Amino acid sequence: MYVSGLKLGLTTADLRRMPYNRLTLMLQAWNEANTPSDQKDKGGSVIEATQAHIDAILG
C-alpha cells in the first residue's frame, strides 16, 4: 500500500499523515479510472429485469 501511494505521487510525509482509509479509497479510484474499458464491461452490465428474469431467479 505504501509503495502504491508513492507511485501515485504522494510524499512520505503525506502517507504518514494520511488515514489508511483515505489511501485505500484513492487507490481504488485510481484503479477504476485506469482500468481498460473492455475489462470494465465484463460481467457487470446492467439490464432491465423482466418478469421472465424474476421468475427464473425465484424458480
N, C-alpha and C positions, 0 to 999 in steps of 0.2 A: 504494500500500500504506500509506503513511504517513497519508494523509488518511482512509483506511478505518479505520485504528486509532484515529484521533481521533474518528471517528463512533461507534465502539464505546464511547467514554468513557474511553479511555486517555489519560494525560497525555503531554506531550512527553518528560518525564523517563522515564516508563515505556517509551516507544518507543525512547529512546536506549539503555537498558539491556537491552531485550528482544532475545533472539536472533531473527533473521529467521524461522527455522523455527517458533518458537512463535507468532509473529504470523500466519503463514500458516495454521497449524492452528486458531487462534482464529477467523480469518475464514472458514475452511471450515466449522467447526462452526456459526458464526452463520448462514451461508448455508443450510446443511442444515436448521437449526431453523426458519428463516423462509421456506422455500420453500412455496408453497401446496400442499396435499395433492394437488390434481388434476394438478400438474406432476410430483410425485414418482412417480406411478404410471405415467407414460408409458413404455412400452417396458422397464421394469425389473422387471416382475412375474416371479416365480419359480414355476415349475410343477414337479411331479414328473415326471421323464422316464420314458417307457415304452419298451419295446423298439422300437416303431414310430418314436419320435423318434430313437433311437440309429441305427436303420437308415437313416433319412432323412438324418442328418448324415454318416454314413460311406459312404453310397452304396450 
